[in-house]
Amino acid sequence: MKLQSLFSNRTENLGIKISLLDLKKLLDDDHKKFHFEWLSENSFVISLNFSFGTNLLFDTNYPNTKSDIIFYGNLAEIEDSKTEIKLKTKKKSFLLVFMIALPVIVLIFQSFLRIEFPVFLIALFLFPILIIGLLNFIKIEENRLLRVFMEFLNNRLNS
């Protein structure tokens, strides 16, 4: 897995054999295991009802969502009985800034406070490892949201 892929936004394309109008009715069902909100005629946002990391650590929910694990979706009718769903996550560039800025801050503190060299070295390498771990956790949560969304669609289409 490339490091750049952890920071970039993720795009998923789903093709469904149902008309756009029928899919919209299906998505308006209230019995979901995820949060769903229409943004416009053919665009929506889905988020986890609860995300272990983002709800407990950050508590920075975006408008129309319940957690920071978000997919923005767009619907497009391909043919008269097929619909394409394009799902896209938000970019995680703020964590890239942290990965660069936190070691610089530690370097500044080290020069002013005269922290011993081994302590400085441990802190310097700890930040990138923690952020990469956080990015992997976010990716796991995104996979969970995508799985729950696809299970919802499969259950509704097969019933």
N, C-alpha and C positions, 0 to 999 in steps of 0.2 A: 504494500500500500504506500503510495506516495504521500509525502507530507503536505504537498500542495492540495491534494484531493481532500484532506481533512478540513482545510480552511475555505475551500470554494463551495459555492452553492451546488446542491444536488438536484438533478432533474430526472424525473421518472415519467414515462409515457405509457398510458394504459389504453388499450383498445377494447371497447365493449360492444357487444352485439345487441344494442338497444337504442331506440331513438333518443334524441336529445331531450325531447319533451318528457318522455317516460323516465329518463334518468333523473331529470330535475324533480319529478314527483317522488321518485325513490329516495333521493337525497333529502327531501323534506320530512322524511320519517323521523320521529322524535326518539326512537329507541336505538340509540347509538352508544358505543363505548368510547366515543371521542367527541370533542366539541366541534360543531359545524356552524359556520356563519356565511351567508351570502354577502359578497361585496358589491356585486353588480349583476347584470342579467345572466352572464355566463362565467363569472369568476367567484371563487369562494376561498375561504381559509379553513383549514382543519388544524386542530391542536389536541394534544393529549388532555384529558380531564385533569390529570395529575402527573407531573413529571418528578421523579425522585430528586434529581439535582436542581432543576431550575426553580421549582416551587420552594424548596427548602433553603437553598443557598442564595439565590439571586433575588427572587420575588420581584421580577421586572416584567410582568405580563404586558404583552402588547394589546392594543385595542382589538376587540372582537375575538380574543383568544383566552384560554385558561392556563396556558403554560408557555414557555419559550420554545418548545418543540413544535415547529410550525411547518406546514406545507401550504403554499398558495396554489390553488388549482384553477385551471381554465378548461372550459368545455368547448369542443368544436365538433360539429356534425360532419362526418366524413362522407357518408352515403346516407340514403334514406333510412337505413336501419342500423347504422353504426355510429358510435360516438367515441371521440378521442378525449382522454383526460390527461392534461399535462400538469404534473405536480412539481413544484420547485420550492426548495428551502431557501432560507435567507443566508447570506454570506456571513462567515464567522471571522471577519477581519479584525474585530475588536480583540480577539484572543491573540492574533498575530502581533498586534501592537503591544499587548501585555508581555508576550514572549520576548520582545525586544526591549521594551521599556523597563521591566522589572530588574533584569540584570544590570542595566545602566544605573538605576536607582541604588541598587546594592553597591555598585562600584563607587558611587558618590558618597554613600554612607561609610564605606570602607575607608575612603580617603580622609573624611572628616573625623570619624570616630576611632580611627586606627584599630580596626577589628583585625584579629589575627588572620593570617593568610589561609590556613585550612578551613576556618569557619566561612570565610568569604568564598572560597572555591566550592564548598558544599552548597552554599546558597545560590551561587551563580549557575550551577548545573541542575539544581533542584527545580527552578522555575520552568524551564522548557519541558522537563519530564512531567511535571504536574499539569502543564497546559496541554501537552500531547495526550496525557491520560484523560483529561477533561474532554478533549475533542473526541476521543474514542468513545467515551461515555455518551456524549451527545449523539454520536452516530448510532449507537445501540438504541437510544431512545427514539431517534428518527426511524430506524428499522421497525421498532415496535409500533409506532404510529402508522407507518405504511402497511404493516401486517394487519393491524386492526381495521384499517380502512378497506383493504382488499377483502378481508373476511366478511365485513359488512356487505360489501357489494356482492360477493359470491353467495352469501346466505339469502339475500333479497332476490337475486337473479335466479337462483335454483329453487325457490319456493313458490 
